[in-house]
């Protein structure tokens, strides 16, 4: 027990402590689904949100620390948004008439981080996609919906970030509810995420298929690299990612 305490004290002081969030996720997330009823009464989750509000961003010494921090912040505040309005059937219920344009929950200014208050859009688009240029966030930030990438049952960390983002991407691509690769007809039925953020994949990999090619081998990899496939996009399932 004493040794564990020493390990906590000796943790890299330049990094933000995400252990509270890690414990919260391990308790309330199973196979990407969230037990919102139990999470609503978890005091450690409230304490983690307070930690985010009081964070000192100047301590970060690496890009990995920043990316991990902001992914965790995004996911934590998405959880808070759902909890503040729970029970609901979909995050879209928080928009006027269920649209995503008028009174969008992603444009609500409520994410208190390091003395400032952000919207979820600002965290994702201005910081993670913009300032930090992290394409992997598309498979890491979670919008509390079934068609989103699954919420990991652990917090992101600078030390494991590359491994975690790779794992998230592979899990997302292999989930047939989100992506389906019909190779016999060279047709890809992809998540709308690849449509919405096509420019990100084009900027870094030349195309969506260029991005996908790195996760395949042989003939399939060649088809993707050449763009010799047809792409169609699946309907997005906005139902709440709730553990039942």
C-alpha positions as CSV (number, residue, x, y, z in Angstrom):
1,X,0.0,0.0,0.0
2,X,2.8,2.4,0.9
3,X,4.6,1.6,-2.3
4,X,1.4,2.5,-4.3
5,X,1.2,5.8,-2.5
6,X,4.9,6.6,-3.4
7,X,4.2,5.7,-7.0
8,X,1.3,8.2,-7.0
9,X,3.5,10.9,-5.4
10,X,6.3,10.3,-7.9
11,X,4.1,10.5,-10.9
12,X,5.5,12.8,-13.6
13,X,4.5,16.2,-12.1
14,X,4.3,17.9,-15.6
15,X,1.3,15.8,-16.5
16,X,-2.3,16.3,-15.3
17,X,-3.6,13.6,-13.0
18,X,-6.4,11.7,-14.7
19,X,-6.6,8.8,-12.1
20,X,-10.0,9.9,-10.8
21,X,-11.5,9.8,-14.3
22,X,-9.8,6.5,-14.9
23,X,-11.5,5.0,-11.9
24,X,-14.8,6.5,-12.8
25,X,-14.7,5.0,-16.3
26,X,-13.7,1.6,-15.0
27,X,-16.7,1.6,-12.6
28,X,-19.4,2.8,-15.0
29,X,-18.4,1.9,-18.6
30,X,-18.8,-1.6,-20.0
31,X,-18.1,-2.4,-23.7
32,X,-18.5,1.3,-24.5
33,X,-21.9,1.6,-22.7
34,X,-22.4,3.9,-19.8
35,X,-24.3,3.3,-16.5
36,X,-25.6,6.8,-16.3
37,X,-27.8,6.1,-13.3
38,X,-24.8,5.1,-11.2
39,X,-22.5,7.7,-12.6
40,X,-24.9,10.4,-11.6
41,X,-24.2,9.8,-8.0
42,X,-20.4,9.3,-8.3
43,X,-18.7,12.0,-6.2
44,X,-15.3,11.2,-7.7
45,X,-16.6,12.2,-11.1
46,X,-17.6,15.6,-9.7
47,X,-14.2,15.9,-8.1
48,X,-12.5,15.2,-11.5
49,X,-14.6,18.0,-13.1
50,X,-13.3,20.3,-10.4
51,X,-9.8,19.3,-11.2
52,X,-10.3,20.1,-14.9
53,X,-11.7,23.5,-13.9
54,X,-8.6,24.3,-11.8
55,X,-6.0,22.7,-14.2
56,X,-2.8,24.6,-15.0
57,X,-2.2,24.1,-18.7
58,X,1.3,25.6,-18.5
59,X,2.7,22.4,-16.9
60,X,2.3,20.4,-20.1
61,X,5.6,19.6,-21.7
62,X,4.5,17.5,-24.6
63,X,1.9,17.4,-27.3
64,X,0.8,13.9,-26.0
65,X,0.0,15.4,-22.6
66,X,-2.2,18.1,-24.3
67,X,-4.0,15.7,-26.6
68,X,-4.8,13.2,-23.7
69,X,-5.9,16.0,-21.5
70,X,-8.4,17.6,-24.0
71,X,-9.8,14.2,-25.1
72,X,-10.5,13.4,-21.5
73,X,-12.0,16.8,-20.9
74,X,-14.3,16.4,-23.9
75,X,-15.5,13.0,-22.9
76,X,-16.0,14.0,-19.3
77,X,-18.1,17.1,-20.2
78,X,-20.1,15.1,-22.6
79,X,-21.0,12.7,-19.8
80,X,-21.8,15.7,-17.6
81,X,-24.1,17.1,-20.3
82,X,-26.0,13.8,-20.4
83,X,-26.2,13.5,-16.6
84,X,-27.5,17.1,-16.3
85,X,-30.4,16.2,-18.5
86,X,-30.8,12.5,-17.7
87,X,-32.9,10.5,-18.5
88,X,-33.0,11.2,-22.2
89,X,-33.0,9.0,-25.3
90,X,-30.5,10.9,-27.4
91,X,-28.1,13.8,-27.1
92,X,-30.1,15.3,-30.0
93,X,-33.0,15.7,-27.6
94,X,-31.1,18.6,-26.2
95,X,-31.4,20.6,-29.4
96,X,-34.5,22.5,-30.5
97,X,-36.8,20.1,-32.3
98,X,-34.1,17.5,-32.3
99,X,-31.9,19.3,-34.9
100,X,-28.2,19.7,-34.5
101,X,-28.1,23.3,-35.8
102,X,-30.5,25.2,-33.6
103,X,-29.5,25.3,-29.9
104,X,-26.8,22.6,-30.6
105,X,-25.6,20.9,-27.4
106,X,-22.1,21.1,-28.9
107,X,-22.3,24.9,-28.9
108,X,-23.4,25.2,-25.3
109,X,-20.8,27.0,-23.2
110,X,-20.4,24.9,-20.0
111,X,-17.0,23.1,-20.1
112,X,-15.0,24.7,-17.3
113,X,-11.4,24.0,-18.0
114,X,-8.3,25.9,-16.5
115,X,-10.2,29.0,-15.6
116,X,-12.1,29.3,-18.9
117,X,-15.4,28.0,-20.2
118,X,-15.5,26.2,-23.5
119,X,-18.0,24.6,-25.8
120,X,-17.6,21.0,-26.8
121,X,-17.1,22.2,-30.4
122,X,-14.3,24.5,-29.3
123,X,-12.5,21.6,-27.6
124,X,-12.9,19.3,-30.6
125,X,-12.5,21.6,-33.5
126,X,-10.4,24.6,-32.3
127,X,-8.1,22.7,-30.0
128,X,-7.9,19.0,-30.9
129,X,-8.4,19.2,-34.6
130,X,-7.1,22.7,-35.0
131,X,-4.2,23.6,-32.7
132,X,-3.1,20.0,-32.1
133,X,-3.9,18.6,-35.5
134,X,-4.9,15.2,-34.1
135,X,-6.9,13.1,-36.6
136,X,-7.1,10.3,-34.1
137,X,-9.7,12.3,-32.1
138,X,-12.4,11.2,-34.5
139,X,-12.2,7.7,-32.8
140,X,-11.6,8.9,-29.3
141,X,-14.0,11.7,-28.5
142,X,-17.5,10.4,-27.9
143,X,-20.8,12.0,-28.5
144,X,-22.8,9.7,-26.2
145,X,-24.4,7.9,-29.2
146,X,-24.5,4.3,-30.5
147,X,-22.7,5.2,-33.8
148,X,-19.9,7.1,-32.0
149,X,-16.6,5.4,-31.3
150,X,-17.0,3.5,-28.0
151,X,-16.1,5.2,-24.8
152,X,-13.0,3.5,-23.3
153,X,-13.1,2.1,-19.8
154,X,-9.9,4.0,-19.0
155,X,-8.7,7.6,-19.2
156,X,-6.3,8.7,-22.0
157,X,-2.7,9.3,-20.9
158,X,0.3,10.8,-22.6
159,X,2.3,7.6,-22.0
160,X,-0.2,5.3,-23.7
161,X,-1.8,7.8,-26.1
162,X,-0.4,6.3,-29.3
163,X,-1.5,2.8,-28.3
164,X,-4.9,3.9,-27.1
165,X,-5.6,5.9,-30.3
166,X,-4.6,3.0,-32.5
167,X,-6.7,0.6,-30.4
168,X,-9.7,2.9,-30.8
169,X,-9.3,3.2,-34.5
170,X,-9.0,-0.5,-35.0
171,X,-12.0,-1.2,-32.8
172,X,-14.1,1.4,-34.7
173,X,-13.1,0.0,-38.1
174,X,-13.9,-3.6,-37.1
175,X,-17.3,-2.8,-35.6
176,X,-19.8,-3.8,-38.3
177,X,-22.5,-1.6,-36.8
178,X,-20.3,1.4,-37.7
179,X,-18.3,0.2,-40.8
180,X,-18.8,-2.6,-43.3
181,X,-16.2,-3.6,-45.9
182,X,-17.9,-5.5,-48.8
183,X,-14.7,-6.5,-50.7
184,X,-16.4,-8.8,-53.2
185,X,-18.1,-5.6,-54.6
186,X,-15.3,-3.2,-53.6
187,X,-17.9,-1.3,-51.7
188,X,-17.2,0.4,-48.3
189,X,-20.2,1.2,-46.1
190,X,-18.6,3.8,-43.8
191,X,-19.5,5.8,-40.8
192,X,-20.7,9.3,-41.5
193,X,-17.7,10.4,-39.5
194,X,-15.6,9.8,-42.6
195,X,-17.9,12.0,-44.5
196,X,-18.2,14.8,-42.0
197,X,-14.4,15.1,-41.5
198,X,-13.3,14.0,-44.9
199,X,-11.0,17.1,-45.2
200,X,-9.0,16.0,-42.1
201,X,-8.2,12.6,-43.7
202,X,-7.5,14.2,-47.1
203,X,-5.1,16.7,-45.5
204,X,-3.0,14.1,-43.7
205,X,-3.4,11.0,-45.9
206,X,-4.6,12.3,-49.3
207,X,-8.0,10.7,-49.0
208,X,-10.3,8.7,-46.7
209,X,-9.2,5.5,-48.5
210,X,-5.6,6.5,-48.1
211,X,-6.1,6.6,-44.4
212,X,-7.9,3.3,-44.3
213,X,-5.2,1.6,-46.4
214,X,-2.8,1.5,-43.4
215,X,-5.1,-0.9,-41.6
216,X,-5.3,-3.5,-44.3
217,X,-2.9,-5.7,-46.2
218,X,-2.5,-7.3,-49.7
219,X,-5.0,-6.7,-52.4
220,X,-7.4,-4.8,-50.1
221,X,-4.6,-2.4,-49.2
222,X,-3.8,-1.8,-52.9
223,X,-7.5,-1.1,-53.7
224,X,-7.7,1.4,-50.9
225,X,-4.4,3.1,-51.7
226,X,-5.5,3.6,-55.3
227,X,-9.0,4.6,-54.3
228,X,-10.4,1.7,-56.4
229,X,-13.5,1.3,-54.2
230,X,-17.0,2.7,-53.9
231,X,-18.0,4.5,-50.7
232,X,-21.4,4.8,-49.2
233,X,-22.2,6.2,-45.8
234,X,-24.3,4.4,-43.1
235,X,-27.1,6.1,-41.3
236,X,-26.0,7.5,-37.9
237,X,-27.6,6.0,-34.8
238,X,-28.0,8.9,-32.3
239,X,-29.6,6.7,-29.6
240,X,-27.9,7.1,-26.2
241,X,-24.9,4.8,-25.5
242,X,-26.6,3.7,-22.3
243,X,-25.9,0.5,-20.4
244,X,-29.1,-1.4,-19.9
